[in-house]
Amino acid sequence: MSVMTREIISVLLLLAVLAALYTGEFLLLAVYALRKIKHKNTNRLLTRKPALLLHALALIGILCFLYARFIEPYWLEVKTITITTPKLTHSAIRIIQISDLHCDNKLRTEEKLVQIINSLHPDIIVFTGDSLNTASALPLFRQTMHNLDAKIAKLAVRGNFEARYWKKLDLFTGTGFEPLDADTVQLHNNGDTIYVTGLDCGNNLSPDSLLAALDPNCFSIFLYHKPDLIEDVNTARVDLYLCGHTHGGQVALPFYGALITLSKHGKKYEAGLYKVKNTLLYVNRGIGLERRPAPQVRFFARPEITLFEIQPASNPKL
């Protein structure tokens, strides 16, 4: 069974459970109303234990939907990941990753995003793709990215939305972000050198051909929109692989996690930090929402800003 088939089945099962729940609640209320109209004995129809359980589950479902629609999409979370490496010898560096803004015409979290990130005083900001849900939101995206401050560099790669819908849009002019596609930049921080390599989603170039020339003694970061390449890269050359795309499922269930990831690895790398051989993979849950007709909700998958505090092995103060 393919990954996509399993994810479709998981979504259909959830929808079937919800449909059964609310169909049962509707039928119970309809029977009660019909009996009342006909002046028949309702005989505690709505207050028996099974009925009370059904009411409670239906109410919980409504409350969960309201939370997922009106609270969680606006509730930004800052995740801090500390990485210690012998490849830095002079000072620590602060890197912020954002992903999957999916800007719409309506302002959502963009202003708060800028306030939070700038208050963290990052050295480097990286964006791992999926900028817009609609071309008319381009000014909002550009303004948001322009307002982000970084001491050393702002770097970006394009995601699958750019590859599919926005190939002709000039996304980054005036934002201060340098787009990377099959490119590597060297960044210098107090005597340390850091490599950042980026590859656009849809570019079929082998990442190993980009990474082969990197100095293995320098800390190396690879930017790609999806986690799909993590098992293909030469992990000896990549210390940190940063991506997004999955939204953490956008809807996740307790004890199960993401219902759907749209990644070839499925739930294997659905969100968060993973160690794959010698490489750390981080899958960011993103900021925005998949465009309609996808549900405009987040549930147990809060929008995320990730701060990486990368420290020398001697662990100096930041």
N, C-alpha and C positions, 0 to 999 in steps of 0.2 A: 504494500500500500504506500503510495507516495506521500510526501510531507503535506502537499496541498490538499490531498484527499482527506488526510487525518484532521487537518485544521478545519476544513469545511464540515466534516462530521461533528467535530466538537461544537462548532457554532450552531449547527442544526439541532443538536441535542439540547443545548441551552434554550434555543427558541422553542423547541417542543415542550420542554418543562414549563417555561413561562406561559406558553399558550394553554397548556393543560391547567395550570394554576388559575389563570384569570377566566378561562372558560368555566371551570368549576365554580368560582366565586360568582360569576354572572348568572349561571344557571340556578345556584342556590338563592340568590336574591330575586331572580325572576319567579321561582316557585313560591317563595315567601309572598311576593307582591300579588301573585295570582290568587293564592289562598286568601289573602286579606281582602281582595276585591270580591271574592265569592263568599266571604264571611265564613270560611272554613277554619277549623282549628289548626293553628300553626305549630302547636305542640313543641314549643321551645326550638323551633327549627333553626334559628340563628344562634342559639346559645348552648347547644350541645358541644361537647369537647372537640369532635372532629370539625364542626363548623367554626368554633373559636380558633382552632389551629389554622384553618384555611383563611380566616379573616386576618390573622396575625401575619401569615406569610405574604398575603396580598398587600398588606400595609407596608411590610418591610420592603417588598419589591418596589413599591411606589416611592418610598423614602430613599432607597438606593438609587433609583433613577434620578430623582431630584438632586441628590448629592452629586451624581456623576455628570449631570448636565450643567448645574449652576455653581458648584463649589470646586470640585477637583480640577477642572481645566484651568482655573485661575489661581491655583494654590501651588506656586512654584516651590520646588525643593532644591536646596543646594547640597549636593553630595561631595564630600571631601575624601579623596583617595591619596594616601601618603605612600610614596614609592622611594625606597632607598637604593642607591646604585653606586658602585665603585667607578662608574663612567663619568661622574661629576666629582671634581676634586676641590673646587674653590667655593662655590656658594649654591644655595638652593634656588629653584626656579618655580614660579607659579604659572600653571597653564590652565586655562578655562576652555572647556569644550561645550559648544551648543550645537543642536542639530534639529532638523525637521521643524522649522518655524511655521511653515504652512500658513503664511500670512493671508488673511482675508480682508475684505473691505472694512469690516468692523474691527475696531481696536480690541485686543483681548489682553495679552500680558506684556506687550512690547515695551511699554513705558516702565513697568516694574522690572522687567528683565534688564534694561539698561541701568537702572538705579542699583540693583543688586550686584551686577557684574562690576560696575565701576567702583563700588564700595569695597570690593575684594582686591583691587589694585593688581590685576594680573600682569605678568610679563608678556605672555603670549595668549592670544585667543584664536581658537580654531573652530571653524564651522564645517560640519560634515554633511551638508546637503539637504535638499528639499526646502526651497525658499518660499514658494508661493502656491496658493490654491487657485488664484485668479490673477491674470495679468494686470488688472486694475489696482492690485495691492502692491505693485512694484514701488511706488513712492514711499509707502509705509515701511517696506522691507529695507529699502536703501537708507532711509532716515534712521531706522533702528540700528542698522549695522554701522552707519557713520558715527552714531553717538557712543558707540562702545570704545573704551580707551584701553590700550595695551602699551606697555613700555617698550617692547622690542618689536613685535610683529603681530599682524592679523592675517590669518591664512584660511583658505576655503577650498573645498572641492564641491562639485556638483553631484546631485543625487539623481534618482530615477525620474523624479518629476521634471527636472531640468532636461534630462535626456529625452523624455517623451513629449513634453509640452512647451518648454521654454528655451529651446535651442537658439532662437533668434533674439532673445531678450538680453540686453546688456545689464546684468544683475549687479555688478560690483564696482562700476565706475563711480568715483566720488565717495565710496564707503571706507576707503583705507584698507580694504581686504585685498590680498593678493591671491587670485585663483591659481591653483596648482592642478595641472593635468599631465601626468607623466613627467613631473618636475620634482627636483629636490633643491631645497634651500638650506644653506648653512646659517645658523643663528649663533651668535656669540654672547656669552654672559659671564663677565668677570673672569675671563680666561678659559672658560669651558666652551666647547663646540657641540651644538645639537643639530642633528639632521632632521628635517621634516620633509617627507615625500608624500605627494598627493596623487591620486588617480581618480579621474571622473568616472562616475557610474556609466556603464555602457562602453567604456574604453576596454577593448579586449586584449590590450597589451599585457604580457605576463609581468606581474609585479617583481618577480625575481630578476628580470632584466634591468629594472630600475634600481634594485637594491644591491646588486652584486658589487658595485664600485664603492659602497659606503665603508668608511673606516669602522671596523668592529669595535674599536676602542672608544668610540664616541656614542653617546646616547642617541638612539634613532626612533623616530615616530613615523608611523604610516597612517595616512588618512584615506579612508574609503567610506562610501555611504553605507554599505551593507557589511554584515559580518561574514559574508559568503566566501571571502578569500583567505580567511584565517588559516585554513588547513593546507593552503597552496603556497603561502609565502615561505621564503627561506627564513625560518624563525631565528636562525643565528644572527641575522642582520637586523631584525626588528625587535626593539625592546618593548614598544607600546603601540598597539594597533587600536585606533579610535574610529568608531563608526556609530551609526544610529539605525534608522529605517524601521525597526520593529515597533517603535512606540511603547515597548514593554507590553505589547499586545493591545494597548490603548484600553482594552477591557481585559482584566485579569481576575481570576477567582482565587480566594484563599485556599492554600494547600495545593493548588493546581497551577496557578500562574497564567501566563498569556494564553488566550484562546487561539489567537492567530498572529503570526509573525511575518508572513510573506517572505521568509528567508528559506534558502534551499536546505539549511540545517534545522529548520523548524524550531522547536523549543530548546534545542541543545545550547544555543547562545541567545536566549530571548531578551535578557537585560542584565546589566551589571558587569562585574569583574570576573574574568576567567583566566586561568593559566593554561596556555597551550604550548607545550614543550618549553622553549626558553622565552616565549613572548607573552606579555600581558595583553589580553583583549578587553576593551571596555565598550559595552553596547549601551549607548545613551538612550533614554526613553523619549527624548525630544521635547519640544515646547508646545507645538500646535496640535491640530486635529486633522486627520485625513479628511479630504474634502467630501462634500455630499456627493452621492447618497449614503456614504458611510455615516453611522451614528455620530452625532456631535457630542460625544461623551468621553470621559476618562473615568475608569474605575479601578482602584488599586494599581494605578500606573500614572502617578503624578508627573506633571511636566518637570523637567530636570535641567539644572545647571550643574555641571561637574567641574570641580576644582581639583586639579592634580598638583600636589606639593611634592616635587621631585627633589630629593635631598641627597647630598653626598653621603658616602658610607660613614663619615665622621659625624653626620647629623648636626650641622650647625644650625643656629637659630635663624628662622626666616626673617 
